[in-house]
Amino acid sequence: MRLDKYLKVSRLIKRRTVANEACDGGRVTINGRVAKASAEVKQGDVIAISFGNREVKVEVLDVQETVKKEAAAELFRYL
């Protein structure tokens, strides 16, 4: 699955366009490497997102095309 879509489906970022802009700005990394919005996300990847002066680091537990809001938190684990 594309990185920008995963960020939206998992609700780490609310909108796909915002996720796309974050990737284009170099604020998102996968396994320590700066990632484009089109990068593939797999189970076990570590995603780091910089929000201003704060960084969120998560491990991908599952990849699904659609998921209900209540189950979105089960797609990743905070590190």
C-alpha atoms as one frame of an Amber mdcrd trajectory, in Angstrom:
protein
   0.000   0.000   0.000   1.181   3.553  -0.697   2.585   5.463   2.280   0.195
   8.429   1.980  -2.827   6.116   1.868  -1.579   4.085   4.862  -1.147   7.260
   6.930  -4.749   8.218   6.156  -6.277   4.738   6.700  -4.425   4.301  10.012
  -5.488   7.830  10.999  -1.949   8.926  11.850  -2.674  11.881   9.526  -6.285
  12.903   8.914  -6.211  13.677   5.187  -4.355  12.054   2.322  -3.379  15.428
   0.840  -1.783  16.436   4.148   0.023  13.073   4.250   1.224  13.700   0.694
   2.570  17.154   1.640   4.352  15.728   4.704   6.059  13.114   2.515   7.036
  15.686  -0.120   8.473  17.917   2.625  10.778  15.131   3.801   9.112  14.834
   7.222   8.289  11.115   6.902  10.827   8.283   7.016  10.459   4.518   6.600
  13.143   2.427   8.323  15.393   5.495   8.657  15.180   6.620   5.020  13.238
   9.647   3.773  10.204   8.315   1.908   8.076   9.602  -0.948   4.276   9.389
  -0.830   4.373   6.517  -3.324   6.686   4.341  -1.191   5.334   0.881  -0.390
   4.453   0.146   3.246   4.849  -3.439   4.488   4.227  -5.173   7.779   7.159
  -4.607  10.159   8.230  -1.237   8.723   9.062   1.566  11.169   7.567   4.930
  10.173   8.735   8.203  11.765   6.743  11.421  11.233   8.037  14.845  12.304
   5.332  17.216  13.547   7.143  20.500  14.208   9.384  19.889  17.238   7.878
  16.462  18.002   8.415  13.099  16.308   6.013  10.144  16.234   7.520   6.705
  15.634   5.311   3.695  14.891   5.742   0.105  13.747   3.366  -1.189  11.068
   1.469  -4.224  12.398  -1.036  -4.671   9.586  -1.864  -3.188   6.162  -5.540
  -2.985   5.126  -7.294  -0.998   2.401 -10.186   0.084   4.635 -10.757  -0.102
   8.355 -13.300   1.260  10.829 -12.285   4.165  13.050 -12.272   2.031  16.201
  -9.946  -0.565  14.643  -7.511   1.943  13.071  -5.243   1.938  16.144  -4.643
  -1.806  15.674  -2.783  -1.171  12.391   0.285   0.232  14.183   2.150   0.283
  17.506   3.818   3.367  19.017   7.547   2.998  19.699
